[in-house]
């Protein structure tokens, strides 16, 4: 049996693991509670290392949920499909614990075994021997799951993006930082005079235009969506640098920004789908 003291000491990491596996802080907290109930009923002889034992139990509960989702052929939930209160809770936890927003989006697209192997080994340094036991497989297979997850997460290479795009990315990051902070003058200074912003009407309030032209007009319109911009992260979409808007780590939209002469010249914001393929730039992993 695991003592209350040992369980409470392990709770923060158990919650962290469960959040990365399930993508929901409410689901993570439920799984942690289920893990405690199983710990309280466990045979003391079964528990040699309480932290490792708890992580194994918790991961198996998470895997059951992930596999059930796949059996039901459920696509990853998009931000617009999640209740506002749950989305806010996920966003609060993500910011408080400094969880990678982009990584959460990509993890949501991995098969259960790959997700578990990657999270346990690459994020929490769990030995492959323990991961193999958790997955009921061999050490070699556990390593394969983690390797395949890495390949899917890093679906780009350091030479995919040319050197000229490096400067562009710096401009884009500066523009988004200004937009997220509501810095009107800085946004205007970083755009061409004839800049155009296209946005999917489904992402906008009824009174917001889908096409906006001109640096100052775009800057004024962008201040209305500063909270969404603060929930953005750099990713690779179709082998091109882009940003996703992902409140709480749940995909909502893809932002594609073009530059000309080191200024933002075009902004395209499209509604994401469950089939949107997202990868992390190698430098972000």
C-alpha positions as CSV (number, residue, x, y, z in Angstrom):
1,X,0.0,0.0,0.0
2,X,1.2,3.5,-0.8
3,X,1.1,6.0,2.1
4,X,-0.8,9.3,1.8
5,X,2.5,11.1,2.3
6,X,4.1,9.3,-0.7
7,X,1.1,9.8,-2.8
8,X,0.9,13.5,-2.2
9,X,4.6,13.9,-2.9
10,X,4.0,12.2,-6.2
11,X,0.8,14.0,-7.1
12,X,2.3,17.0,-9.0
13,X,4.3,14.7,-11.3
14,X,1.4,12.3,-11.8
15,X,-0.8,15.2,-12.8
16,X,1.9,16.4,-15.2
17,X,2.2,13.0,-16.8
18,X,-1.6,12.6,-17.1
19,X,-2.1,16.0,-18.6
20,X,0.4,15.3,-21.4
21,X,-1.1,11.9,-22.0
22,X,-4.8,13.0,-22.0
23,X,-4.6,16.7,-22.9
24,X,-7.1,17.7,-20.2
25,X,-6.4,18.9,-16.7
26,X,-9.9,17.7,-15.6
27,X,-9.3,14.2,-17.0
28,X,-5.8,14.2,-15.6
29,X,-7.1,15.0,-12.1
30,X,-9.7,12.3,-12.4
31,X,-7.0,9.7,-13.4
32,X,-4.8,10.8,-10.5
33,X,-7.7,10.2,-8.1
34,X,-8.4,6.8,-9.7
35,X,-4.7,6.0,-9.2
36,X,-5.0,6.8,-5.5
37,X,-8.0,4.5,-5.1
38,X,-6.0,1.7,-6.7
39,X,-3.0,2.5,-4.5
40,X,-5.1,2.4,-1.4
41,X,-6.4,-1.1,-2.3
42,X,-3.1,-2.5,-3.4
43,X,-1.3,-5.4,-1.8
44,X,1.7,-3.9,0.1
45,X,3.9,-6.6,-1.4
46,X,3.3,-5.3,-4.9
47,X,4.7,-1.9,-4.2
48,X,8.5,-1.7,-4.0
49,X,9.0,1.8,-5.4
50,X,5.9,3.9,-4.8
51,X,6.7,6.6,-7.4
52,X,7.4,4.2,-10.2
53,X,4.4,2.0,-9.2
54,X,2.0,5.0,-9.2
55,X,3.3,6.2,-12.6
56,X,2.8,2.7,-14.0
57,X,-0.8,2.5,-12.7
58,X,-1.6,6.0,-13.8
59,X,-0.2,5.5,-17.3
60,X,-2.2,2.3,-17.8
61,X,-5.4,4.1,-16.8
62,X,-4.6,6.9,-19.3
63,X,-3.8,4.3,-22.0
64,X,-7.2,2.7,-21.4
65,X,-8.9,6.1,-22.1
66,X,-6.7,6.8,-25.1
67,X,-7.4,3.4,-26.6
68,X,-11.1,3.7,-26.0
69,X,-11.1,7.0,-27.9
70,X,-9.4,5.3,-30.9
71,X,-11.9,2.4,-30.8
72,X,-14.7,4.9,-31.0
73,X,-12.7,6.6,-33.9
74,X,-12.8,9.9,-32.1
75,X,-10.7,12.6,-33.7
76,X,-8.7,14.9,-31.4
77,X,-11.0,17.5,-30.0
78,X,-10.6,21.0,-31.4
79,X,-10.7,24.0,-29.1
80,X,-14.2,25.0,-30.4
81,X,-15.6,21.6,-29.3
82,X,-14.4,21.9,-25.7
83,X,-16.6,23.7,-23.0
84,X,-15.2,27.2,-22.2
85,X,-14.6,26.3,-18.5
86,X,-12.6,23.2,-19.4
87,X,-10.6,25.2,-22.0
88,X,-9.9,27.9,-19.5
89,X,-8.7,25.3,-17.0
90,X,-6.4,23.6,-19.5
91,X,-5.0,27.0,-20.5
92,X,-4.4,28.0,-16.8
93,X,-2.5,24.7,-16.2
94,X,-0.5,25.0,-19.4
95,X,0.6,28.5,-18.6
96,X,1.2,27.8,-14.9
97,X,3.3,24.7,-15.6
98,X,5.0,26.2,-18.7
99,X,3.8,23.2,-20.8
100,X,4.7,23.4,-24.5
101,X,1.6,24.4,-26.3
102,X,2.8,23.2,-29.7
103,X,3.9,19.9,-28.3
104,X,0.5,19.3,-26.8
105,X,-1.1,19.7,-30.2
106,X,1.3,17.2,-31.8
107,X,1.0,14.7,-28.9
108,X,-2.7,14.6,-29.5
109,X,-2.1,13.1,-32.9
110,X,0.0,10.2,-31.8
111,X,-1.2,6.6,-31.2
112,X,-1.6,5.7,-27.5
113,X,1.6,3.5,-27.1
114,X,3.8,6.1,-29.0
115,X,2.4,8.9,-26.9
116,X,3.0,7.1,-23.7
117,X,6.5,6.0,-24.6
118,X,7.5,9.5,-25.7
119,X,6.0,11.3,-22.7
120,X,7.4,8.9,-20.2
121,X,10.9,8.6,-21.6
122,X,11.6,11.9,-23.4
123,X,9.7,14.2,-21.0
124,X,10.0,12.4,-17.6
125,X,13.1,10.2,-18.0
126,X,11.4,7.0,-17.2
127,X,13.7,4.0,-18.1
128,X,12.6,1.9,-21.0
129,X,12.5,-1.1,-18.8
130,X,9.7,0.4,-16.8
131,X,8.0,1.7,-19.9
132,X,8.1,-1.8,-21.4
133,X,6.4,-3.2,-18.3
134,X,3.8,-0.5,-18.4
135,X,3.0,-1.2,-22.0
136,X,3.2,-5.0,-21.6
137,X,5.8,-5.2,-24.3
138,X,9.5,-5.7,-24.7
139,X,12.2,-3.0,-24.1
140,X,13.0,-3.1,-27.8
141,X,9.4,-2.4,-28.7
142,X,9.1,0.4,-26.1
143,X,12.1,2.1,-27.7
144,X,10.5,1.7,-31.2
145,X,7.4,3.4,-29.9
146,X,9.4,6.3,-28.6
147,X,11.5,6.6,-31.8
148,X,8.4,6.6,-34.0
149,X,6.8,9.2,-31.9
150,X,9.9,11.4,-32.2
151,X,9.8,11.0,-36.0
152,X,6.1,12.0,-36.1
153,X,6.8,14.9,-33.8
154,X,9.8,16.1,-35.9
155,X,8.4,15.8,-39.4
156,X,10.9,18.3,-40.6
157,X,14.6,18.7,-40.7
158,X,17.1,21.5,-40.0
159,X,17.5,22.0,-43.8
160,X,13.8,22.1,-44.7
161,X,13.6,25.8,-44.1
162,X,16.0,28.0,-46.0
163,X,18.3,30.6,-44.5
164,X,16.2,33.5,-45.9
165,X,13.2,32.2,-44.0
166,X,15.2,32.6,-40.7
167,X,15.0,36.4,-41.0
168,X,11.3,36.1,-41.9
169,X,10.6,34.0,-38.8
170,X,12.2,36.7,-36.7
171,X,9.9,39.3,-38.2
172,X,6.9,37.1,-37.7
173,X,7.8,36.4,-34.1
174,X,8.2,40.1,-33.5
175,X,4.9,40.9,-35.1
176,X,3.0,38.3,-33.0
177,X,4.7,39.5,-29.8
178,X,3.4,43.0,-30.6
179,X,0.0,41.7,-31.5
180,X,-0.3,39.6,-28.3
181,X,0.6,42.7,-26.3
182,X,-1.7,45.0,-28.2
183,X,1.1,47.2,-29.3
184,X,-0.6,49.1,-32.2
185,X,2.4,51.2,-33.3
186,X,4.8,48.3,-33.3
187,X,2.4,46.2,-35.4
188,X,2.1,48.9,-38.0
189,X,5.8,49.4,-38.1
190,X,6.3,45.6,-38.9
191,X,3.7,45.5,-41.8
192,X,3.8,46.7,-45.4
193,X,1.4,49.5,-46.2
194,X,-0.6,47.2,-48.5
195,X,-0.6,44.2,-46.1
196,X,-3.8,42.0,-46.3
197,X,-5.3,39.8,-43.6
198,X,-7.6,37.0,-44.6
199,X,-9.5,35.0,-41.9
200,X,-12.0,32.2,-42.0
201,X,-15.4,33.8,-41.2
202,X,-16.1,30.8,-38.9
203,X,-13.3,32.0,-36.6
204,X,-14.6,35.6,-36.3
205,X,-17.5,37.4,-34.6
206,X,-20.4,38.3,-36.8
207,X,-19.3,42.0,-37.0
208,X,-15.7,41.2,-38.0
209,X,-14.6,41.4,-41.6
210,X,-12.9,38.4,-43.1
211,X,-10.6,40.5,-45.3
212,X,-8.8,43.5,-43.9
213,X,-6.4,45.7,-45.9
214,X,-3.8,48.2,-44.8
215,X,-1.3,48.1,-41.9
216,X,-3.1,50.4,-39.5
217,X,-6.6,48.9,-40.1
218,X,-5.2,45.4,-39.6
219,X,-3.4,46.4,-36.4
220,X,-6.6,47.9,-35.0
221,X,-8.6,44.8,-35.9
222,X,-5.9,42.5,-34.5
223,X,-6.1,44.1,-31.0
224,X,-9.6,42.4,-30.7
225,X,-8.0,39.0,-30.8
226,X,-4.9,39.5,-28.6
227,X,-6.0,36.7,-26.2
228,X,-6.0,34.2,-29.1
229,X,-2.6,35.4,-30.4
230,X,-1.2,34.9,-26.9
231,X,-2.4,31.3,-27.3
232,X,-0.3,30.8,-30.4
233,X,2.8,28.7,-31.0
234,X,5.3,28.1,-33.9
235,X,4.9,24.9,-35.8
236,X,5.5,23.3,-39.2
237,X,2.4,22.8,-41.4
238,X,3.0,21.3,-44.8
239,X,6.7,21.8,-44.5
240,X,6.2,25.6,-44.0
241,X,6.7,27.6,-40.9
242,X,3.4,28.6,-39.4
243,X,1.7,29.2,-36.1
244,X,-1.2,27.4,-34.5
245,X,-3.7,29.1,-32.2
246,X,-4.2,26.4,-29.5
247,X,-5.8,27.6,-26.3
248,X,-5.1,25.0,-23.6
249,X,-3.1,23.0,-26.2
250,X,-6.2,22.3,-28.3
251,X,-5.9,23.2,-32.0
252,X,-8.2,26.0,-33.2
253,X,-6.6,27.8,-36.2
254,X,-3.5,28.0,-38.3
255,X,-1.8,31.3,-38.9
256,X,0.3,31.6,-42.1
257,X,2.2,34.9,-42.4
258,X,4.1,36.0,-45.5
259,X,6.8,38.6,-45.5
260,X,8.3,40.9,-48.0
261,X,11.5,43.0,-47.5
262,X,11.5,42.0,-43.8
263,X,7.9,43.2,-43.2
264,X,4.7,41.3,-42.9
265,X,2.8,41.5,-46.2
266,X,0.0,38.9,-45.8
267,X,-1.7,37.1,-42.9
268,X,-3.9,34.1,-43.6
269,X,-5.9,32.5,-40.7
270,X,-7.6,29.3,-41.5
271,X,-9.8,27.1,-39.3
272,X,-8.0,23.9,-38.3
273,X,-9.4,20.5,-38.7
274,X,-8.8,17.2,-36.9
275,X,-6.8,16.1,-40.0
276,X,-4.4,19.1,-39.8
277,X,-0.9,17.7,-39.8
278,X,1.4,19.6,-37.4
279,X,5.0,19.0,-36.6
280,X,7.5,20.8,-34.4
281,X,10.5,22.7,-35.7
282,X,13.6,20.7,-34.7
283,X,14.8,23.7,-32.6
284,X,11.6,23.6,-30.5
285,X,11.7,19.9,-29.5
